[in-house]
Amino acid sequence: LHRVPGVAFREDDSRARVDHAAENLAVRRHLAPNLRRQERTLRVGTKTKRRRCGGDHAHLRTVLAR
């Protein structure tokens, strides 16, 4: 359960410590893999899906539309 946030998002290296920043980023980090997991057009790894969403805005809209 901890592998995706820890490895793909480098959650353990996060320096967010002001107010509720750590909690807000944790929610976002847990939401992102769940949205990508629901998207079935690409059958590739988490890191590749994350990079594809970062570089291809059309694909990002497809993932967020789910």
PDB file of N, CA, C, O and CB in Angstrom:
ATOM      1  N   LEU A   1       0.809  -1.201   0.000  1.00  0.00           N
ATOM      2  CA  LEU A   1       0.000   0.000   0.000  1.00  0.00           C
ATOM      3  C   LEU A   1       0.851   1.264   0.000  1.00  0.00           C
ATOM      4  O   LEU A   1       0.430   2.300  -0.514  1.00  0.00           O
ATOM      5  CB  LEU A   1      -0.920  -0.001   1.192  1.00  0.00           C
ATOM      6  N   HIS A   2       2.021   1.181   0.562  1.00  0.00           N
ATOM      7  CA  HIS A   2       2.851   2.377   0.673  1.00  0.00           C
ATOM      8  C   HIS A   2       3.796   2.542  -0.512  1.00  0.00           C
ATOM      9  O   HIS A   2       4.445   3.580  -0.635  1.00  0.00           O
ATOM     10  CB  HIS A   2       3.647   2.333   1.956  1.00  0.00           C
ATOM     11  N   ARG A   3       3.886   1.548  -1.381  1.00  0.00           N
ATOM     12  CA  ARG A   3       4.868   1.582  -2.451  1.00  0.00           C
ATOM     13  C   ARG A   3       4.607   2.697  -3.448  1.00  0.00           C
ATOM     14  O   ARG A   3       5.535   3.429  -3.793  1.00  0.00           O
ATOM     15  CB  ARG A   3       4.891   0.266  -3.164  1.00  0.00           C
ATOM     16  N   VAL A   4       3.387   2.852  -3.918  1.00  0.00           N
ATOM     17  CA  VAL A   4       3.101   3.867  -4.936  1.00  0.00           C
ATOM     18  C   VAL A   4       3.395   5.277  -4.434  1.00  0.00           C
ATOM     19  O   VAL A   4       4.120   6.002  -5.114  1.00  0.00           O
ATOM     20  CB  VAL A   4       1.645   3.772  -5.377  1.00  0.00           C
ATOM     21  N   PRO A   5       2.877   5.708  -3.288  1.00  0.00           N
ATOM     22  CA  PRO A   5       3.227   7.064  -2.842  1.00  0.00           C
ATOM     23  C   PRO A   5       4.700   7.200  -2.500  1.00  0.00           C
ATOM     24  O   PRO A   5       5.307   8.236  -2.770  1.00  0.00           O
ATOM     25  CB  PRO A   5       2.394   7.448  -1.637  1.00  0.00           C
ATOM     26  N   GLY A   6       5.270   6.181  -1.919  1.00  0.00           N
ATOM     27  CA  GLY A   6       6.652   6.265  -1.490  1.00  0.00           C
ATOM     28  C   GLY A   6       7.635   6.289  -2.640  1.00  0.00           C
ATOM     29  O   GLY A   6       8.613   7.035  -2.600  1.00  0.00           O
ATOM     30  N   VAL A   7       7.394   5.485  -3.666  1.00  0.00           N
ATOM     31  CA  VAL A   7       8.327   5.370  -4.771  1.00  0.00           C
ATOM     32  C   VAL A   7       7.985   6.351  -5.892  1.00  0.00           C
ATOM     33  O   VAL A   7       8.849   7.120  -6.314  1.00  0.00           O
ATOM     34  CB  VAL A   7       8.335   3.944  -5.302  1.00  0.00           C
ATOM     35  N   ALA A   8       6.766   6.341  -6.373  1.00  0.00           N
ATOM     36  CA  ALA A   8       6.409   7.166  -7.528  1.00  0.00           C
ATOM     37  C   ALA A   8       6.389   8.650  -7.195  1.00  0.00           C
ATOM     38  O   ALA A   8       6.802   9.466  -8.019  1.00  0.00           O
ATOM     39  CB  ALA A   8       5.057   6.749  -8.064  1.00  0.00           C
ATOM     40  N   PHE A   9       5.922   9.018  -6.015  1.00  0.00           N
ATOM     41  CA  PHE A   9       5.821  10.430  -5.646  1.00  0.00           C
ATOM     42  C   PHE A   9       6.901  10.874  -4.665  1.00  0.00           C
ATOM     43  O   PHE A   9       6.943  12.040  -4.271  1.00  0.00           O
ATOM     44  CB  PHE A   9       4.467  10.703  -5.051  1.00  0.00           C
ATOM     45  N   ARG A  10       7.785   9.938  -4.264  1.00  0.00           N
ATOM     46  CA  ARG A  10       8.845  10.247  -3.301  1.00  0.00           C
ATOM     47  C   ARG A  10       8.265  10.937  -2.065  1.00  0.00           C
ATOM     48  O   ARG A  10       8.781  11.954  -1.601  1.00  0.00           O
ATOM     49  CB  ARG A  10       9.927  11.138  -3.953  1.00  0.00           C
ATOM     50  N   GLU A  11       7.197  10.368  -1.555  1.00  0.00           N
ATOM     51  CA  GLU A  11       6.476  10.944  -0.425  1.00  0.00           C
ATOM     52  C   GLU A  11       7.352  11.048   0.826  1.00  0.00           C
ATOM     53  O   GLU A  11       7.207  11.987   1.609  1.00  0.00           O
ATOM     54  CB  GLU A  11       5.241  10.113  -0.121  1.00  0.00           C
ATOM     55  N   ASP A  12       8.243  10.103   1.010  1.00  0.00           N
ATOM     56  CA  ASP A  12       9.089  10.123   2.205  1.00  0.00           C
ATOM     57  C   ASP A  12      10.077  11.288   2.198  1.00  0.00           C
ATOM     58  O   ASP A  12      10.567  11.688   3.254  1.00  0.00           O
ATOM     59  CB  ASP A  12       9.846   8.814   2.324  1.00  0.00           C
ATOM     60  N   ASP A  13      10.373  11.834   1.021  1.00  0.00           N
ATOM     61  CA  ASP A  13      11.311  12.958   0.913  1.00  0.00           C
ATOM     62  C   ASP A  13      10.611  14.308   0.978  1.00  0.00           C
ATOM     63  O   ASP A  13      11.268  15.341   0.854  1.00  0.00           O
ATOM     64  CB  ASP A  13      12.094  12.858  -0.379  1.00  0.00           C
ATOM     65  N   SER A  14       9.311  14.325   1.167  1.00  0.00           N
ATOM     66  CA  SER A  14       8.553  15.573   1.164  1.00  0.00           C
ATOM     67  C   SER A  14       8.971  16.478   2.324  1.00  0.00           C
ATOM     68  O   SER A  14       9.201  16.010   3.439  1.00  0.00           O
ATOM     69  CB  SER A  14       7.051  15.282   1.240  1.00  0.00           C
ATOM     70  N   ARG A  15       9.066  17.779   2.044  1.00  0.00           N
ATOM     71  CA  ARG A  15       9.464  18.750   3.061  1.00  0.00           C
ATOM     72  C   ARG A  15       8.296  19.652   3.472  1.00  0.00           C
ATOM     73  O   ARG A  15       8.509  20.672   4.128  1.00  0.00           O
ATOM     74  CB  ARG A  15      10.625  19.601   2.546  1.00  0.00           C
ATOM     75  N   ALA A  16       7.091  19.297   3.101  1.00  0.00           N
ATOM     76  CA  ALA A  16       5.910  20.112   3.425  1.00  0.00           C
ATOM     77  C   ALA A  16       5.593  19.975   4.911  1.00  0.00           C
ATOM     78  O   ALA A  16       5.190  18.908   5.375  1.00  0.00           O
ATOM     79  CB  ALA A  16       4.681  19.686   2.561  1.00  0.00           C
ATOM     80  N   ARG A  17       5.778  21.065   5.649  1.00  0.00           N
ATOM     81  CA  ARG A  17       5.570  21.011   7.088  1.00  0.00           C
ATOM     82  C   ARG A  17       4.790  22.204   7.625  1.00  0.00           C
ATOM     83  O   ARG A  17       4.605  22.303   8.838  1.00  0.00           O
ATOM     84  CB  ARG A  17       6.891  20.923   7.784  1.00  0.00           C
ATOM     85  N   VAL A  18       4.335  23.095   6.789  1.00  0.00           N
ATOM     86  CA  VAL A  18       3.657  24.314   7.216  1.00  0.00           C
ATOM     87  C   VAL A  18       2.145  24.074   7.235  1.00  0.00           C
ATOM     88  O   VAL A  18       1.579  23.564   6.269  1.00  0.00           O
ATOM     89  CB  VAL A  18       4.018  25.504   6.280  1.00  0.00           C
ATOM     90  N   ASP A  19       1.506  24.444   8.330  1.00  0.00           N
ATOM     91  CA  ASP A  19       0.052  24.333   8.507  1.00  0.00           C
ATOM     92  C   ASP A  19      -0.453  22.949   8.112  1.00  0.00           C
ATOM     93  O   ASP A  19      -0.014  21.946   8.674  1.00  0.00           O
ATOM     94  CB  ASP A  19      -0.669  25.407   7.680  1.00  0.00           C
ATOM     95  N   HIS A  20      -1.373  22.887   7.150  1.00  0.00           N
ATOM     96  CA  HIS A  20      -1.983  21.630   6.723  1.00  0.00           C
ATOM     97  C   HIS A  20      -1.418  21.152   5.393  1.00  0.00           C
ATOM     98  O   HIS A  20      -2.042  20.329   4.723  1.00  0.00           O
ATOM     99  CB  HIS A  20      -3.490  21.787   6.616  1.00  0.00           C
ATOM    100  N   ALA A  21      -0.269  21.643   5.002  1.00  0.00           N
ATOM    101  CA  ALA A  21       0.311  21.292   3.701  1.00  0.00           C
ATOM    102  C   ALA A  21       0.550  19.789   3.569  1.00  0.00           C
ATOM    103  O   ALA A  21       0.252  19.208   2.525  1.00  0.00           O
ATOM    104  CB  ALA A  21       1.624  22.044   3.492  1.00  0.00           C
ATOM    105  N   ALA A  22       1.075  19.161   4.598  1.00  0.00           N
ATOM    106  CA  ALA A  22       1.366  17.724   4.529  1.00  0.00           C
ATOM    107  C   ALA A  22       0.092  16.911   4.331  1.00  0.00           C
ATOM    108  O   ALA A  22       0.075  15.974   3.532  1.00  0.00           O
ATOM    109  CB  ALA A  22       2.088  17.263   5.800  1.00  0.00           C
ATOM    110  N   GLU A  23      -0.970  17.257   5.049  1.00  0.00           N
ATOM    111  CA  GLU A  23      -2.232  16.531   4.907  1.00  0.00           C
ATOM    112  C   GLU A  23      -2.847  16.752   3.533  1.00  0.00           C
ATOM    113  O   GLU A  23      -3.353  15.812   2.919  1.00  0.00           O
ATOM    114  CB  GLU A  23      -3.216  16.958   5.992  1.00  0.00           C
ATOM    115  N   ASN A  24      -2.807  17.998   3.044  1.00  0.00           N
ATOM    116  CA  ASN A  24      -3.368  18.306   1.732  1.00  0.00           C
ATOM    117  C   ASN A  24      -2.627  17.574   0.622  1.00  0.00           C
ATOM    118  O   ASN A  24      -3.252  17.039  -0.294  1.00  0.00           O
ATOM    119  CB  ASN A  24      -3.329  19.806   1.480  1.00  0.00           C
ATOM    120  N   LEU A  25      -1.315  17.547   0.696  1.00  0.00           N
ATOM    121  CA  LEU A  25      -0.539  16.841  -0.311  1.00  0.00           C
ATOM    122  C   LEU A  25      -0.760  15.333  -0.224  1.00  0.00           C
ATOM    123  O   LEU A  25      -0.762  14.653  -1.250  1.00  0.00           O
ATOM    124  CB  LEU A  25       0.942  17.164  -0.158  1.00  0.00           C
ATOM    125  N   ALA A  26      -0.944  14.805   0.974  1.00  0.00           N
ATOM    126  CA  ALA A  26      -1.198  13.374   1.128  1.00  0.00           C
ATOM    127  C   ALA A  26      -2.512  12.979   0.462  1.00  0.00           C
ATOM    128  O   ALA A  26      -2.591  11.939  -0.191  1.00  0.00           O
ATOM    129  CB  ALA A  26      -1.222  12.991   2.613  1.00  0.00           C
ATOM    130  N   VAL A  27      -3.536  13.803   0.626  1.00  0.00           N
ATOM    131  CA  VAL A  27      -4.823  13.524  -0.031  1.00  0.00           C
ATOM    132  C   VAL A  27      -4.643  13.523  -1.538  1.00  0.00           C
ATOM    133  O   VAL A  27      -5.149  12.640  -2.231  1.00  0.00           O
ATOM    134  CB  VAL A  27      -5.896  14.565   0.380  1.00  0.00           C
ATOM    135  N   ARG A  28      -3.921  14.512  -2.040  1.00  0.00           N
ATOM    136  CA  ARG A  28      -3.693  14.606  -3.480  1.00  0.00           C
ATOM    137  C   ARG A  28      -2.878  13.420  -3.988  1.00  0.00           C
ATOM    138  O   ARG A  28      -3.150  12.896  -5.068  1.00  0.00           O
ATOM    139  CB  ARG A  28      -2.981  15.916  -3.820  1.00  0.00           C
ATOM    140  N   ARG A  29      -1.892  13.001  -3.223  1.00  0.00           N
ATOM    141  CA  ARG A  29      -1.068  11.860  -3.636  1.00  0.00           C
ATOM    142  C   ARG A  29      -1.845  10.558  -3.627  1.00  0.00           C
ATOM    143  O   ARG A  29      -1.547   9.662  -4.416  1.00  0.00           O
ATOM    144  CB  ARG A  29       0.140  11.733  -2.736  1.00  0.00           C
ATOM    145  N   HIS A  30      -2.829  10.431  -2.758  1.00  0.00           N
ATOM    146  CA  HIS A  30      -3.644   9.223  -2.738  1.00  0.00           C
ATOM    147  C   HIS A  30      -4.717   9.254  -3.815  1.00  0.00           C
ATOM    148  O   HIS A  30      -5.107   8.207  -4.333  1.00  0.00           O
ATOM    149  CB  HIS A  30      -4.284   9.045  -1.373  1.00  0.00           C
ATOM    150  N   LEU A  31      -5.191  10.427  -4.152  1.00  0.00           N
ATOM    151  CA  LEU A  31      -6.224  10.571  -5.178  1.00  0.00           C
ATOM    152  C   LEU A  31      -5.673  10.292  -6.567  1.00  0.00           C
ATOM    153  O   LEU A  31      -6.327   9.626  -7.370  1.00  0.00           O
ATOM    154  CB  LEU A  31      -6.825  11.970  -5.132  1.00  0.00           C
ATOM    155  N   ALA A  32      -4.490  10.787  -6.856  1.00  0.00           N
ATOM    156  CA  ALA A  32      -3.906  10.656  -8.193  1.00  0.00           C
ATOM    157  C   ALA A  32      -3.746   9.198  -8.635  1.00  0.00           C
ATOM    158  O   ALA A  32      -4.181   8.867  -9.737  1.00  0.00           O
ATOM    159  CB  ALA A  32      -2.558  11.343  -8.229  1.00  0.00           C
ATOM    160  N   PRO A  33      -3.145   8.311  -7.833  1.00  0.00           N
ATOM    161  CA  PRO A  33      -3.021   6.910  -8.284  1.00  0.00           C
ATOM    162  C   PRO A  33      -4.373   6.230  -8.457  1.00  0.00           C
ATOM    163  O   PRO A  33      -4.531   5.384  -9.337  1.00  0.00           O
ATOM    164  CB  PRO A  33      -2.182   6.115  -7.294  1.00  0.00           C
ATOM    165  N   ASN A  34      -5.341   6.586  -7.633  1.00  0.00           N
ATOM    166  CA  ASN A  34      -6.663   5.980  -7.774  1.00  0.00           C
ATOM    167  C   ASN A  34      -7.310   6.379  -9.094  1.00  0.00           C
ATOM    168  O   ASN A  34      -7.934   5.547  -9.753  1.00  0.00           O
ATOM    169  CB  ASN A  34      -7.563   6.382  -6.604  1.00  0.00           C
ATOM    170  N   LEU A  35      -7.172   7.633  -9.483  1.00  0.00           N
ATOM    171  CA  LEU A  35      -7.712   8.073 -10.773  1.00  0.00           C
ATOM    172  C   LEU A  35      -6.993   7.380 -11.925  1.00  0.00           C
ATOM    173  O   LEU A  35      -7.629   6.948 -12.886  1.00  0.00           O
ATOM    174  CB  LEU A  35      -7.592   9.601 -10.916  1.00  0.00           C
ATOM    175  N   ARG A  36      -5.677   7.274 -11.832  1.00  0.00           N
ATOM    176  CA  ARG A  36      -4.920   6.607 -12.897  1.00  0.00           C
ATOM    177  C   ARG A  36      -5.260   5.129 -12.970  1.00  0.00           C
ATOM    178  O   ARG A  36      -5.320   4.565 -14.062  1.00  0.00           O
ATOM    179  CB  ARG A  36      -3.416   6.784 -12.678  1.00  0.00           C
ATOM    180  N   ARG A  37      -5.483   4.497 -11.841  1.00  0.00           N
ATOM    181  CA  ARG A  37      -5.820   3.070 -11.832  1.00  0.00           C
ATOM    182  C   ARG A  37      -7.152   2.810 -12.518  1.00  0.00           C
ATOM    183  O   ARG A  37      -7.327   1.769 -13.150  1.00  0.00           O
ATOM    184  CB  ARG A  37      -5.863   2.541 -10.399  1.00  0.00           C
ATOM    185  N   GLN A  38      -8.097   3.746 -12.403  1.00  0.00           N
ATOM    186  CA  GLN A  38      -9.408   3.583 -13.028  1.00  0.00           C
ATOM    187  C   GLN A  38      -9.347   3.765 -14.536  1.00  0.00           C
ATOM    188  O   GLN A  38     -10.206   3.250 -15.251  1.00  0.00           O
ATOM    189  CB  GLN A  38     -10.396   4.566 -12.435  1.00  0.00           C
ATOM    190  N   GLU A  39      -8.357   4.482 -15.029  1.00  0.00           N
ATOM    191  CA  GLU A  39      -8.208   4.742 -16.452  1.00  0.00           C
ATOM    192  C   GLU A  39      -7.562   3.526 -17.101  1.00  0.00           C
ATOM    193  O   GLU A  39      -6.453   3.148 -16.725  1.00  0.00           O
ATOM    194  CB  GLU A  39      -7.365   6.027 -16.706  1.00  0.00           C
ATOM    195  N   ARG A  40      -8.233   2.906 -18.066  1.00  0.00           N
ATOM    196  CA  ARG A  40      -7.795   1.624 -18.618  1.00  0.00           C
ATOM    197  C   ARG A  40      -7.270   1.689 -20.057  1.00  0.00           C
ATOM    198  O   ARG A  40      -7.000   0.637 -20.635  1.00  0.00           O
ATOM    199  CB  ARG A  40      -8.926   0.662 -18.562  1.00  0.00           C
ATOM    200  N   THR A  41      -7.115   2.866 -20.658  1.00  0.00           N
ATOM    201  CA  THR A  41      -6.664   2.913 -22.044  1.00  0.00           C
ATOM    202  C   THR A  41      -5.186   2.573 -22.173  1.00  0.00           C
ATOM    203  O   THR A  41      -4.775   2.025 -23.195  1.00  0.00           O
ATOM    204  CB  THR A  41      -6.929   4.283 -22.631  1.00  0.00           C
ATOM    205  N   LEU A  42      -4.385   2.879 -21.173  1.00  0.00           N
ATOM    206  CA  LEU A  42      -2.964   2.530 -21.180  1.00  0.00           C
ATOM    207  C   LEU A  42      -2.718   1.366 -20.242  1.00  0.00           C
ATOM    208  O   LEU A  42      -3.180   1.382 -19.101  1.00  0.00           O
ATOM    209  CB  LEU A  42      -2.094   3.739 -20.777  1.00  0.00           C
ATOM    210  N   ARG A  43      -2.002   0.362 -20.702  1.00  0.00           N
ATOM    211  CA  ARG A  43      -1.647  -0.774 -19.856  1.00  0.00           C
ATOM    212  C   ARG A  43      -0.139  -0.722 -19.585  1.00  0.00           C
ATOM    213  O   ARG A  43       0.623  -1.573 -20.043  1.00  0.00           O
ATOM    214  CB  ARG A  43      -2.056  -2.133 -20.531  1.00  0.00           C
ATOM    215  N   VAL A  44       0.262   0.300 -18.830  1.00  0.00           N
ATOM    216  CA  VAL A  44       1.677   0.509 -18.500  1.00  0.00           C
ATOM    217  C   VAL A  44       1.797   0.759 -17.003  1.00  0.00           C
ATOM    218  O   VAL A  44       0.794   0.770 -16.290  1.00  0.00           O
ATOM    219  CB  VAL A  44       2.280   1.704 -19.314  1.00  0.00           C
ATOM    220  N   GLY A  45       3.003   0.956 -16.532  1.00  0.00           N
ATOM    221  CA  GLY A  45       3.257   1.153 -15.112  1.00  0.00           C
ATOM    222  C   GLY A  45       2.841   2.526 -14.600  1.00  0.00           C
ATOM    223  O   GLY A  45       2.500   3.423 -15.371  1.00  0.00           O
ATOM    224  N   THR A  46       2.878   2.663 -13.290  1.00  0.00           N
ATOM    225  CA  THR A  46       2.475   3.897 -12.622  1.00  0.00           C
ATOM    226  C   THR A  46       3.342   5.076 -13.043  1.00  0.00           C
ATOM    227  O   THR A  46       2.830   6.160 -13.319  1.00  0.00           O
ATOM    228  CB  THR A  46       2.539   3.722 -11.116  1.00  0.00           C
ATOM    229  N   LYS A  47       4.634   4.867 -13.092  1.00  0.00           N
ATOM    230  CA  LYS A  47       5.547   5.949 -13.436  1.00  0.00           C
ATOM    231  C   LYS A  47       5.294   6.446 -14.866  1.00  0.00           C
ATOM    232  O   LYS A  47       5.311   7.650 -15.119  1.00  0.00           O
ATOM    233  CB  LYS A  47       7.004   5.484 -13.282  1.00  0.00           C
ATOM    234  N   THR A  48       5.063   5.525 -15.783  1.00  0.00           N
ATOM    235  CA  THR A  48       4.785   5.898 -17.173  1.00  0.00           C
ATOM    236  C   THR A  48       3.465   6.638 -17.286  1.00  0.00           C
ATOM    237  O   THR A  48       3.369   7.618 -18.024  1.00  0.00           O
ATOM    238  CB  THR A  48       4.767   4.660 -18.068  1.00  0.00           C
ATOM    239  N   LYS A  49       2.447   6.184 -16.566  1.00  0.00           N
ATOM    240  CA  LYS A  49       1.159   6.881 -16.589  1.00  0.00           C
ATOM    241  C   LYS A  49       1.276   8.291 -16.021  1.00  0.00           C
ATOM    242  O   LYS A  49       0.675   9.233 -16.538  1.00  0.00           O
ATOM    243  CB  LYS A  49       0.115   6.089 -15.802  1.00  0.00           C
ATOM    244  N   ARG A  50       2.060   8.422 -14.950  1.00  0.00           N
ATOM    245  CA  ARG A  50       2.249   9.739 -14.340  1.00  0.00           C
ATOM    246  C   ARG A  50       2.943  10.684 -15.309  1.00  0.00           C
ATOM    247  O   ARG A  50       2.546  11.841 -15.451  1.00  0.00           O
ATOM    248  CB  ARG A  50       3.060   9.622 -13.042  1.00  0.00           C
ATOM    249  N   ARG A  51       3.972  10.192 -15.969  1.00  0.00           N
ATOM    250  CA  ARG A  51       4.690  11.023 -16.943  1.00  0.00           C
ATOM    251  C   ARG A  51       3.816  11.371 -18.139  1.00  0.00           C
ATOM    252  O   ARG A  51       3.887  12.479 -18.669  1.00  0.00           O
ATOM    253  CB  ARG A  51       5.950  10.311 -17.418  1.00  0.00           C
ATOM    254  N   ARG A  52       3.001  10.427 -18.553  1.00  0.00           N
ATOM    255  CA  ARG A  52       2.104  10.680 -19.694  1.00  0.00           C
ATOM    256  C   ARG A  52       1.097  11.770 -19.344  1.00  0.00           C
ATOM    257  O   ARG A  52       0.806  12.632 -20.173  1.00  0.00           O
ATOM    258  CB  ARG A  52       1.362   9.382 -20.110  1.00  0.00           C
ATOM    259  N   CYS A  53       0.567  11.739 -18.135  1.00  0.00           N
ATOM    260  CA  CYS A  53      -0.375  12.778 -17.695  1.00  0.00           C
ATOM    261  C   CYS A  53       0.315  14.139 -17.623  1.00  0.00           C
ATOM    262  O   CYS A  53      -0.306  15.167 -17.896  1.00  0.00           O
ATOM    263  CB  CYS A  53      -0.978  12.416 -16.318  1.00  0.00           C
ATOM    264  N   GLY A  54       1.578  14.147 -17.263  1.00  0.00           N
ATOM    265  CA  GLY A  54       2.316  15.397 -17.175  1.00  0.00           C
ATOM    266  C   GLY A  54       2.658  15.994 -18.517  1.00  0.00           C
ATOM    267  O   GLY A  54       2.781  17.213 -18.633  1.00  0.00           O
ATOM    268  N   GLY A  55       2.816  15.168 -19.534  1.00  0.00           N
ATOM    269  CA  GLY A  55       3.222  15.662 -20.837  1.00  0.00           C
ATOM    270  C   GLY A  55       2.106  15.773 -21.856  1.00  0.00           C
ATOM    271  O   GLY A  55       2.218  16.539 -22.814  1.00  0.00           O
ATOM    272  N   ASP A  56       1.036  15.026 -21.670  1.00  0.00           N
ATOM    273  CA  ASP A  56      -0.052  14.989 -22.650  1.00  0.00           C
ATOM    274  C   ASP A  56      -1.332  15.485 -21.974  1.00  0.00           C
ATOM    275  O   ASP A  56      -1.966  14.748 -21.219  1.00  0.00           O
ATOM    276  CB  ASP A  56      -0.247  13.541 -23.230  1.00  0.00           C
ATOM    277  N   HIS A  57      -1.700  16.717 -22.245  1.00  0.00           N
ATOM    278  CA  HIS A  57      -2.861  17.316 -21.582  1.00  0.00           C
ATOM    279  C   HIS A  57      -4.172  16.643 -21.976  1.00  0.00           C
ATOM    280  O   HIS A  57      -5.107  16.610 -21.176  1.00  0.00           O
ATOM    281  CB  HIS A  57      -2.935  18.793 -21.906  1.00  0.00           C
ATOM    282  N   ALA A  58      -4.255  16.114 -23.176  1.00  0.00           N
ATOM    283  CA  ALA A  58      -5.465  15.396 -23.589  1.00  0.00           C
ATOM    284  C   ALA A  58      -5.636  14.130 -22.754  1.00  0.00           C
ATOM    285  O   ALA A  58      -6.746  13.798 -22.338  1.00  0.00           O
ATOM    286  CB  ALA A  58      -5.405  15.043 -25.097  1.00  0.00           C
ATOM    287  N   HIS A  59      -4.543  13.433 -22.515  1.00  0.00           N
ATOM    288  CA  HIS A  59      -4.616  12.231 -21.679  1.00  0.00           C
ATOM    289  C   HIS A  59      -4.952  12.591 -20.235  1.00  0.00           C
ATOM    290  O   HIS A  59      -5.709  11.877 -19.577  1.00  0.00           O
ATOM    291  CB  HIS A  59      -3.290  11.457 -21.735  1.00  0.00           C
ATOM    292  N   LEU A  60      -4.394  13.688 -19.743  1.00  0.00           N
ATOM    293  CA  LEU A  60      -4.705  14.142 -18.390  1.00  0.00           C
ATOM    294  C   LEU A  60      -6.192  14.438 -18.254  1.00  0.00           C
ATOM    295  O   LEU A  60      -6.806  14.077 -17.251  1.00  0.00           O
ATOM    296  CB  LEU A  60      -3.880  15.388 -18.035  1.00  0.00           C
ATOM    297  N   ARG A  61      -6.769  15.086 -19.243  1.00  0.00           N
ATOM    298  CA  ARG A  61      -8.228  15.355 -19.199  1.00  0.00           C
ATOM    299  C   ARG A  61      -9.026  14.057 -19.199  1.00  0.00           C
ATOM    300  O   ARG A  61     -10.065  13.969 -18.545  1.00  0.00           O
ATOM    301  CB  ARG A  61      -8.659  16.230 -20.403  1.00  0.00           C
ATOM    302  N   THR A  62      -8.546  13.043 -19.931  1.00  0.00           N
ATOM    303  CA  THR A  62      -9.229  11.745 -19.926  1.00  0.00           C
ATOM    304  C   THR A  62      -9.197  11.115 -18.544  1.00  0.00           C
ATOM    305  O   THR A  62     -10.197  10.557 -18.091  1.00  0.00           O
ATOM    306  CB  THR A  62      -8.591  10.798 -20.944  1.00  0.00           C
ATOM    307  N   VAL A  63      -8.070  11.197 -17.881  1.00  0.00           N
ATOM    308  CA  VAL A  63      -7.938  10.616 -16.543  1.00  0.00           C
ATOM    309  C   VAL A  63      -8.816  11.375 -15.551  1.00  0.00           C
ATOM    310  O   VAL A  63      -9.486  10.758 -14.723  1.00  0.00           O
ATOM    311  CB  VAL A  63      -6.459  10.637 -16.080  1.00  0.00           C
ATOM    312  N   LEU A  64      -8.821  12.694 -15.624  1.00  0.00           N
ATOM    313  CA  LEU A  64      -9.600  13.502 -14.673  1.00  0.00           C
ATOM    314  C   LEU A  64     -11.102  13.430 -14.935  1.00  0.00           C
ATOM    315  O   LEU A  64     -11.894  13.696 -14.031  1.00  0.00           O
ATOM    316  CB  LEU A  64      -9.146  14.952 -14.732  1.00  0.00           C
ATOM    317  N   ALA A  65     -11.503  13.078 -16.140  1.00  0.00           N
ATOM    318  CA  ALA A  65     -12.927  13.007 -16.474  1.00  0.00           C
ATOM    319  C   ALA A  65     -13.611  11.792 -15.855  1.00  0.00           C
ATOM    320  O   ALA A  65     -14.840  11.743 -15.797  1.00  0.00           O
ATOM    321  CB  ALA A  65     -13.104  12.978 -17.979  1.00  0.00           C
ATOM    322  N   ARG A  66     -12.856  10.837 -15.404  1.00  0.00           N
ATOM    323  CA  ARG A  66     -13.443   9.608 -14.840  1.00  0.00           C
ATOM    324  C   ARG A  66     -14.050   9.842 -13.509  1.00  0.00           C
ATOM    325  O   ARG A  66     -14.584   8.914 -12.902  1.00  0.00           O
ATOM    326  CB  ARG A  66     -12.418   8.527 -14.724  1.00  0.00           C
TER     327      ARG A  66
END
